[in-house]
Amino acid sequence: MRADMFMTVKWSGPISEPSSSHDKGADTAAPGEPLVLAMNGIYDLTKTASQAWTVGQLIYWDVATSRVTNVVATNKLVGVAVLAVGAGAGEIVGRVRLTAASAN
């Protein structure tokens, strides 16, 4: 794995709990301890329910819901959708290509 695909930060919390077992990383850290975060790559992330996505659509992190969304508002750009997702209420996972350059 390329070193520029990760960054180490010290976080002070709060940080949202993973919404399901597939979101849990292998590493955890207590507040104030170093935590390695992936900044690039393709990940399946919990998304806003009842929201359709198209391939290539810009995807944002919604701090209020701790989910990814295609709604700009005050949300932070994190990447692009790499698979189309329907708008069903049960469709709550979206595949996103994170890009470090998108972090703002």
N, C-alpha and C positions, 0 to 999 in steps of 0.2 A: 504494500500500500504506500502511495506517495505521501511524504511528510506534509506537503502543503494541503492535503485533504482533511487535516485535523488541526484543531487549535486547543490549547490548554488554557483554561480560565479558572479563576477562583470566584465562586459564587457565594452570595450572601443570603439567598433564598428570598421569598418563597419560590419553590419550583413545583409545578403541577405534577401530580402523580401520573404515571403512565396509565392510559385508559384500558389497556388490555395486556395480556402476557406478551404479545408480539412487539409491543412498544418498549418493553423493559430491556435496558442495555445490560451488558455483562459487568460493567463497572458502575459503581455508585460512589458518591462522596458526600461527606457531611459539610454543612455550611462552613466556608472559609478554607476548605481543602481544594486542591487542584482537581479539575474535572475535564476529561478529554471529550470534546464534542466533534462529531463529523460535520464538516462544512460542505462537502461535495458528495455526490453519489445518488443512487436511486433507492428510495425507501417507500414502503407502504405506511401511510400515516392516517390517523383518525381525522376524518373530514366532517364538515357540517353536513348533517343528514338532509335529504330532500333537495340536493343541489347537484345538477348535472354539470359534468366537466367535459371539455373537448381536448384532444391531444394538442399540446403546445400552448394551452391557456395558462396565463400567469396565475400563480398560486401564492397566497399570503398566509401569514400566521396571525390568528385572531387571539390576542392575549386574553380577552374576556372569557372565551369559551375553551381555551387551550386546545384548539383544533385548527386544521388548515381549511382555507376557504378560497373561493374565487372572487370574493367581494373586496374591493380596494379599501374604501372608507379610511380609517386610521390604521389599518393593519399593515404589517411589514412584509415586503416581498421576500419569499424564500426560495422560489424556483418555478418550474413549469410542470404541468401534468404530462405524463408520458403514456397514459392509457385513458381512454374515454370511460366515464362513469355515468350511470343513469341517475335519475332524480328520485328514485324510490327511497322511502323512509328508512329502509334497512340497509341502504348502500352508504356505509359510513367509513369506508376505507378507500383512499385514493393513492395512486402511485405517483410520486413526485421526484423529479430530478432536482436536488438541492444544488445551489450554486453559491459559493462563498462571495462572489462578486455581487450577488443580489442582496446580501445582508445590509440593512440600512438603519 
